[in-house]
Amino acid sequence: MDWKETTKQKMLRLQLPTDPRWIDVAKMSLADILVDHAYCEQKAASSCISLIVRFPELEKLVEVLTPVVAEEWEHFDRVMKQLKKRGIPFGKPRKDEYVAKLQQFIRKGGSRMEHLTEHLLMNALIEARSCERFKILWKNLEDEELKAFYYELMVSEAGHYVNFIDLAKTYYPKEKVDRRWSEWLAFEKEVLQDLEIRGDRMH
């Protein structure tokens, strides 16, 4: 096991692993997974752009998230190329119940930095879960090209996860970020337990 793999296992801290049945249904709905994945990358880029636009005065945030935007859009482009190569139509976006439930956990009110912290932690959680799902696809898909593709993205998402956590601790007290992060992790576990196992969704 290389250093990247051991680092990811230590840092993700997800409290509930993906149900093993997910990969079986995902294999049967690989076209849907790829389409949903494309939209996930698009939304990830848009989320970072939104934070940059809303907090332009935060120099480090702009500096860190600008390349993340570029990476997420590159991922979107690469997934689109996989769709085209396989003759899979892009189709319309699907409702992301996972993200919708996480958004309900965002604390309302509070200071500007508290509001920023909430969004950074939510984004970190989405990246962590995406990283875990990409690892499952990498280890279980039979398509060698997609296996390599998801390995690369797994490493990238892990880096984005770290970026969001570090930014939260830059603009809000570390102890409060750690405490709130534990609450986010516990809530995400509940969300995952309640969601239907679907092979046509990345989350």
N, C-alpha and C positions, 0 to 999 in steps of 0.2 A: 504494500500500500504506500503510495507516494505521499509527499508532504502536503500536497494540495488536498488530497482525500482526507487525511487525518485532520487537517485544519478545519475543513468543512464539517466534519462530524462533531468536532468540539464546539463549534461556534453557532450552529443553527439553532440549537436549543428548542426545537419544536417538541411539544409535549405529546403529540399523537402522530405516529407514522401513518402514511397513506395506507388505506386498506389494500392488502395484497390483491384483492379482486379487481382493483382499478386497472391494472396493467392488462388484464385479460380482456376487459371490455374496451379498453383503449386500443388494443391491437385490432379489434374488430371494427373500430370506428376511426382508423388512423386518418382518413381524409378529413373528418370532422375535427379531430384533434389539431391537425395542421392549420385549418381555417381559424379555429378558436385561438390557437397560439399566435397567429398573425395579428389578430385583434388585441391580444394581450400585450404584444410588443408595441403596437401603436399607442395603446393606452398608457403604457409605462413611459414612453417618450413624452406624451402629452402631459402626464402628471409632473414630470420634471420641469417641463417648460412652464407649467402653471406656477410652480414654486419659485422659479427664477423671476417670473413676471410679478408675482405678489411680494417678493422680498428682494428687490434689486439692490438694496443698500447693503445686503449681507455679502461681502466680498468673497469669503471662503465658500459659501453656499453656491454662488454663481460659478466660481472657479471649479468646484468639484462636480457640479451637476451638468455643466455644459458638455463635457465629453461623454457623460452618461447618456444624454439625449442623443448624441451622435451614435453611440454604441447600440442603444435600443432601436434607433431607426435603421441601423445597419442590419440588426437581427430581423426586423420586419421585412426588409428587402430580401434577406436570405430565405426567409420562410416563403415569401411570395414566389421566389424562384423555384423552390421545392414544389409548390402548388402547380406552377406552370409546367414544370418538368414532368409531373405526374398526371397532367390533364385534369386537375381538380379545380372547379370554379371557386372563386373567392366567396361569393355569397354575402348575405347580410349578417351584421353583428348579432350575437346572441346575448341574452341577459346573463350577466355574471353574478349569480346569486351569492357566491363566496365573497366577492368584493363588496356587494351591496350590504351584506350582513356586517362586514368589518366597518363599513362607513357609519353604521348605526352606533358603533362603540366610541366614535370620536367625541370627546368632551366638548360641550358647547360653552361659549363664554371664555373667561380667563384672559390672560395677557396675550399679546401678539406672539411672544416666544412660546407660550404654552400651546397656542394654536399651531404654530409651526412644528413643535415637537410631536403633537398628535399625528400630523400628516407624515412626518418623517418616519415615525414608528410603524404606522400602517404600511407605508411603502416598503420598509425593511422586512416586515412580516410577509408581504406578498412575494418579495424577492426570495426570501428563505424557503417558502413553500414551493415556489417555482423551481428553485435549485434542487429541492428534494424530488420533485416530479421529473425533472430533466435527468437526474441520476437514475431513476427507475427506468425511464425510456432508454437511456444509454446502456444499461445493463441487460435489458430484456428484449429490445427490438432485434429482429433478424436482419433487417436492412442495414448493411455495413455503413453506407453513406449517412443514413440518419443517426446511427449509433455515434459516429464521429462528430456529427453536427451537434447532437445533444450533449456530448461530453464538453465540447467547446463552450456551449451556452451555459452549462452547469457551472463551470469555472467563472465565467463572466458574471452570472447572477450572484454568486457568492461574493464577488468583489463589490457589486452594487449594494448588497446587504450591509457590508462593512461601512461603505460610504454613508448610508443613511443613519446608521447607529452613531458613527463618529460625529456627524453633523449635529445630531440631536444633543450629544454631550458637549459640543462646542457652544451651543446657544442656550443650554439649560443645565442646571446643576446635575452632575453625574448621578448622585444618589437618587434624585427624583426620577431621572431617566430610567435607571435600573429598576426602580420600584414600579414605574408605569409599564416598562417593557414586560415585566413578569405578569402584570395584569393583562396585557395584550396577548401574551402567549397562552394564558389560561383561557381567555375568551375564545381565541382561535381554535383551541381544542374542542370547546363546546360547539362551535360552528361546524367543525369537521364531523363531529359525531352526529349532528342533526341533518347534514346534507346527504341527499341521495347519491349513491355511487353511479357516476355517469361517465361513459367512455367517450362522450363527444365534447367534453370540457377539459381544459388544462387544469382547472382548479375544481 
